[in-house]
Every structure is written in C-alpha cells, then in structure tokens.
Amino acid sequence: MKNATTDIQQVNDSFFHKIFDSPENARDFLERVLPPGVKKHLDLAHIEIGDTKYVSNEFRKGFSDIVVKTALKRKKDPKMPVDIYFLLKHKSEGRVEVLIQVLKYMVFEWEKDYNNGKPPRLIIPVVFYHGAEEWKVPRAFADQFDVDDEIKPYLLDYRYILFDTNSWDFRDESNQELKKNIFLFTAMVLMKAACKNDPEAVREIFRFWHERGFTENKDIVLFFMKYISQTQEINRDNLKKILDKSKIDGGDIMPTLAQQFKEEFREEFREEFIETLGPKLKKEGEKKEKYETARRMLMDDFSLEKVMKYTGLTEKEIKTLMN
C-alpha cells in the first residue's frame, strides 16, 4: 500500500505553497533572487499573493505555481500592475512544460486585462528549481528553436529568472540578510537538501536553529521535521540523534511526529480500503442479501423463475441453495 508520506512531489508542492503563500516570505525571497536592475523598479513593500487555480491544469503534474502581485515604482502611472509568476519545478526534463505554462499564464492575464479594458500588465516569470539533475531548459523562449539569428527577431520571446538550488551556496556570507527570516532560510535549505538526500545540511539547519533560539517554536519545528522525515532517508532514531547532537531536545518533538505519521498512515489505509476493498465488499454484501432473499422465497414456495426474476441470481446459484 502506498503511504501518502512517500508521494514526494505532493509533499514538495504542499511545502512550497506553505512557504510562499506568505507575503513576507515571498518578499524576502524576491529581494534575494531578483536582478538589482529589476528589483529597483518594483514596489516590493506592497505585495499580495494571487490566485492561479484558474490557469490550465494540463501541465500541473510536474510543478506548482504561485503569483505575487505588485506594481512599478514610478511617478508616471505609479500603479501599473506587475505579476511575478513563480513556478516550482522538481525535475529537469520537460522544457516545453515550463516554457508553455509560463506563456499560458501570460495569455490568461493579458486576455483578462483586454476584456476589462485595461492595458496588459507586466509579467515577470521566476522558476524555482530544486531537482538533482543539471537544469538545461533555455532561459529565453525563442532559444528553444534551432534557427538562424536572422529569424529569431520574428519569434515570440520572453525570459525567465531562474533560482537553482544546485548553484545556491546557503553557507555563503551573502545570505546573512536572508538568514534573518529563519523560516524562509530553513525552507530553502531543506528544499535544496531534499533532492540530494543531504543529512549534513539538515544537521547545519538544526545547529542554526539552536544558535537563533528557534527551537522554542515547537509547531514550526514540527512542520519542518515532518518535511525532513518525508524527503530525507533518515529514520526516526537517527533523526533523534541528530537533534541531540545539535543540542535540541527531541523529547517533545519525536513522539508528536511519530503520532502524526501514525494518524496519516491510518487515514491513508482507510482511503485505500474504501477505494479498493470497499466496492468488492459492498458487492459481496449485496450478493449475500440476494441469497437470503432467495432462501425466503423458496421457503414460501415461489417458482424458480420468480426467484431468478426478483433476485437476479442465476438458475445454477439458486439450485445450489435448493440443495
């Protein structure tokens, strides 16, 4: 039976939304990844998280998405809207999926603007990649076409900003500002570690929590511990040892974590039972009721033909009861 905790893509999707549905986390991330020339023109002090559920689900299987809504900082038309469209990608393959999904979002939004009599908004795509393989998708849409340079100016084109966890060194001093947001920094490191199965990165996060006094936030620590348990090949005993070595008391955390997994397993088993065994048992129950009805009809001297008609049983099945 497949346990819900082993569906790694679903785990990452849920984790990604938990992190970036927060305007504060989205803002701090953009402050880190946007090119300075782009960032200086955006009003990141005022942002909100938009809805992307209406965008086509055709390519949703390989990634998750979020949109951050903001505006340009300028005197002329200061409220010109800007959408920063996030895509979370788990695997390096599927270049068409990424490039077309971004384009789909752009067309959806521009069509809405047109229908509402508004000028088209600015849309800046950002791809958050945390897969194990090297990222090889072209950064510009037109670059996927192998054509001469004389033709490229006539092709549809856009570029996306890439944050690749493979090339991000979370130990670098340049992350000092990012570390002020302990929740976001932890999430980014754990997502980087998830695709590499990197227990050392987990140990460093535990030490980081201890240094910052973050371990007092039991619910948040438990949230991250659950993600670690789902994405790292670390059993509960080893996880407890890592916590102890990091001077973090796992006494309260580990039993709660174990109980959560136990309850999730029970719920998953119940769903699996209903989906697979439920219909079978229901069918068997209905058959049993038919046999019981047939017995009563035979005892009341109903004819074989009427018993077959009213129960749906075959002649052979009814004769077995008669014997």
C-alpha positions in Angstrom: 0.0 0.0 0.0 1.3 3.4 -0.9 1.7 5.8 2.0 0.8 9.4 1.5 4.2 10.4 3.0 6.0 8.8 0.1 4.4 11.0 -2.6 7.4 13.3 -2.8 6.0 15.6 -5.4 2.8 16.2 -3.4 5.0 16.8 -0.3 7.1 19.4 -2.2 4.0 21.1 -3.7 2.4 21.5 -0.3 5.6 22.7 1.3 6.2 25.2 -1.4 2.8 26.7 -1.0 3.1 26.8 2.8 6.3 28.9 2.4 5.4 31.2 -0.4 1.8 31.8 0.3 3.2 34.2 2.9 3.8 37.7 1.5 6.7 38.2 3.9 8.5 35.0 2.7 7.7 35.8 -0.9 9.1 39.4 -0.5 12.3 38.2 1.2 12.9 35.6 -1.5 12.4 38.1 -4.3 14.8 40.5 -2.5 17.4 37.7 -2.8 16.8 36.4 -6.3 15.7 39.3 -8.5 18.4 41.1 -10.5 19.1 44.5 -9.0 18.1 46.2 -12.2 14.7 44.7 -12.0 14.2 44.9 -8.2 14.8 48.7 -8.0 11.7 49.3 -10.2 9.3 47.2 -8.2 7.3 48.2 -5.2 8.0 45.1 -3.1 6.9 46.9 0.1 3.3 46.3 -1.2 2.6 42.8 -2.5 -0.1 40.2 -2.3 -0.4 36.6 -3.2 -2.8 36.0 -6.1 -4.8 33.0 -7.3 -3.6 30.7 -10.0 -6.2 27.9 -9.7 -8.0 29.1 -12.9 -4.9 28.5 -15.1 -4.9 25.3 -17.2 -4.1 22.2 -15.2 -2.7 20.5 -18.3 0.9 20.8 -17.3 0.4 20.9 -13.5 1.7 17.4 -12.9 5.4 18.4 -12.9 5.3 21.6 -11.0 3.4 24.0 -8.7 2.8 27.7 -9.2 2.2 30.9 -7.2 1.7 34.5 -8.3 3.0 37.6 -6.4 1.1 40.8 -7.3 2.9 44.1 -7.0 3.4 47.3 -9.0 6.1 49.5 -10.6 7.7 52.3 -8.6 7.4 55.4 -10.9 5.8 58.8 -11.0 4.1 58.2 -14.3 1.3 55.6 -13.9 2.6 54.5 -10.5 0.0 51.8 -10.1 0.9 49.9 -13.2 0.4 46.2 -12.1 3.1 43.6 -12.1 2.7 39.9 -11.7 5.7 37.8 -10.6 4.8 34.3 -11.7 6.5 31.6 -9.7 6.9 28.0 -11.0 8.3 25.3 -8.7 10.0 22.6 -10.8 11.1 19.2 -9.3 12.7 17.7 -12.4 15.0 19.0 -15.1 13.1 17.4 -18.0 10.1 18.9 -19.6 11.3 22.1 -21.2 8.1 22.5 -23.1 6.0 22.3 -19.9 7.9 25.1 -18.2 8.0 27.5 -21.2 4.4 26.9 -22.3 3.0 27.0 -18.8 4.5 30.5 -18.3 3.2 31.6 -21.6 -0.3 30.2 -20.7 -0.3 32.3 -17.6 0.7 35.4 -19.6 -2.1 34.9 -22.1 -4.7 34.3 -19.5 -3.8 37.5 -17.6 -3.5 39.7 -20.8 -6.8 38.4 -22.1 -8.5 39.4 -18.8 -6.9 42.8 -18.9 -8.1 43.3 -22.5 -11.7 42.2 -21.7 -11.7 44.6 -18.7 -10.5 47.5 -21.0 -7.1 47.7 -19.2 -3.6 47.7 -20.7 -1.7 44.4 -20.4 0.1 44.0 -17.1 3.8 43.3 -16.8 4.6 39.7 -16.0 8.0 38.5 -14.7 8.4 34.7 -14.6 10.6 33.1 -11.9 11.4 29.4 -11.9 12.4 27.8 -8.6 14.2 24.6 -9.4 15.3 22.1 -6.8 15.9 18.9 -8.8 19.0 16.7 -8.7 20.0 17.0 -12.4 21.5 19.9 -14.1 19.0 22.5 -15.4 19.2 22.7 -19.2 16.0 24.5 -20.1 16.6 27.6 -22.3 16.3 30.8 -20.4 14.7 32.5 -23.4 11.6 31.2 -25.1 13.0 31.7 -28.6 16.2 29.8 -27.8 14.3 26.5 -27.9 14.1 27.0 -31.7 17.2 26.0 -33.6 17.1 28.7 -36.3 19.4 31.4 -37.7 19.7 34.7 -35.8 18.0 36.5 -38.7 14.8 34.6 -38.0 14.8 34.9 -34.1 13.6 38.6 -34.1 10.3 37.5 -35.5 9.7 34.8 -32.9 7.7 35.1 -29.8 10.1 35.6 -26.9 10.4 36.1 -23.2 13.0 35.3 -20.5 12.5 33.9 -17.0 14.6 34.3 -13.8 16.0 31.1 -12.5 16.7 30.2 -8.9 18.5 26.8 -9.0 19.2 25.3 -5.6 22.1 23.4 -7.1 24.0 26.6 -7.6 23.0 28.2 -4.4 25.5 28.0 -1.6 23.5 28.6 1.6 26.7 28.7 3.6 27.9 31.8 1.8 28.2 35.1 3.7 25.9 36.8 1.1 23.0 35.0 2.9 23.3 36.9 6.1 20.3 39.1 5.3 18.2 36.1 4.2 19.0 34.3 7.5 17.0 37.0 9.4 14.0 35.2 8.0 14.7 31.9 9.8 11.5 30.2 8.4 12.3 31.0 4.8 16.0 30.3 5.0 15.3 26.9 6.6 12.8 26.1 3.9 15.2 26.9 1.1 18.0 24.9 2.6 15.7 21.9 3.2 14.4 22.1 -0.4 17.9 22.1 -1.6 18.8 19.1 0.6 15.6 17.2 -0.4 16.8 16.4 -3.9 20.3 15.4 -2.8 19.4 13.5 0.4 21.9 15.6 2.3 21.8 14.9 6.1 24.7 17.3 6.7 22.6 20.2 5.5 19.9 19.0 8.0 22.4 19.0 10.8 23.5 22.5 9.9 19.9 23.7 10.0 19.5 22.2 13.5 22.6 24.0 14.7 21.3 27.2 13.1 18.0 26.8 14.9 19.9 26.3 18.2 22.0 29.4 17.7 18.9 31.5 16.9 16.7 30.1 19.6 14.3 28.9 17.0 13.6 25.6 18.7 11.1 27.2 21.1 8.6 27.4 18.2 7.5 23.7 18.6 4.8 23.8 16.0 7.0 25.3 13.3 9.9 22.9 14.2 7.5 20.0 13.9 6.4 21.3 10.5 10.0 21.2 9.3 10.7 17.9 11.0 7.9 16.3 9.1 9.2 17.6 5.8 12.7 16.3 6.7 11.2 12.9 7.5 9.4 12.8 4.2 12.3 13.9 2.0 15.4 12.5 3.6 16.5 8.9 4.1 16.8 9.3 7.9 14.9 7.1 10.2 13.4 8.3 13.5 16.3 7.1 15.6 18.9 8.8 13.5 16.8 12.0 13.4 16.6 11.9 17.2 20.4 11.5 17.4 21.0 14.5 15.0 18.7 16.6 17.2 20.5 15.6 20.4 23.9 16.4 18.8 22.6 19.8 17.8 21.6 20.4 21.4 17.9 20.3 20.5 15.5 18.5 22.8 13.7 16.0 20.7 11.8 14.6 23.6 8.7 16.6 22.8 9.1 16.6 19.1 9.7 13.0 18.2 6.6 11.4 19.8 4.4 14.1 18.2 6.0 13.4 14.8 5.5 9.7 15.2 1.9 10.2 16.2 1.3 12.3 13.1 2.7 9.7 10.8 0.7 7.0 12.6 -2.6 9.0 12.1 -1.7 9.8 8.4 -1.0 6.1 7.8 -4.3 5.2 9.3 -6.1 7.7 7.2 -4.3 6.6 4.0 -5.2 3.0 4.8 -8.8 3.9 5.3 -8.9 5.7 1.9 -7.1 2.9 0.2 -9.6 0.4 1.9 -12.6 2.4 0.6 -11.2 2.8 -2.9 -10.1 -0.8 -3.4 -11.7 -3.2 -1.0 -14.9 -1.2 -0.3 -16.6 -1.9 -3.7 -15.7 -5.5 -3.5 -17.1 -6.0 0.0 -20.2 -4.0 -1.0 -20.7 -6.3 -3.9 -20.3 -9.3 -1.7 -22.7 -7.9 0.8 -25.3 -7.3 -1.9 -24.9 -10.9 -3.1 -25.3 -12.2 0.4 -28.6 -10.3 0.7 -29.8 -11.8 -2.6 -29.1 -15.3 -1.4 -31.0 -14.6 1.8 -34.0 -13.2 -0.2 -33.8 -16.3 -2.5 -33.9 -18.7 0.5 -37.0 -17.0 1.9 -38.8 -17.0 -1.4 -38.0 -20.8 -1.9 -39.3 -21.5 1.6 -42.6 -19.7 0.6 -42.8 -21.9 -2.5 -42.0 -19.2 -5.1 -41.2 -20.7 -8.5 -37.6 -20.9 -9.7 -38.4 -18.3 -12.5 -39.8 -15.8 -10.0 -36.8 -16.2 -7.7 -34.5 -15.6 -10.6 -36.5 -12.5 -11.7 -36.6 -10.8 -8.3 -33.1 -11.6 -7.0 -31.1 -11.5 -10.2 -29.4 -14.8 -9.3 -28.7 -17.5 -11.9 -30.5 -20.8 -12.1 -27.3 -22.5 -11.0 -26.9 -20.3 -8.0 -30.5 -20.8 -6.9 -30.3 -24.6 -7.3 -27.2 -24.6 -5.1 -29.4 -23.1 -2.4 -32.1 -25.7 -3.0 -29.6 -28.4 -2.4 
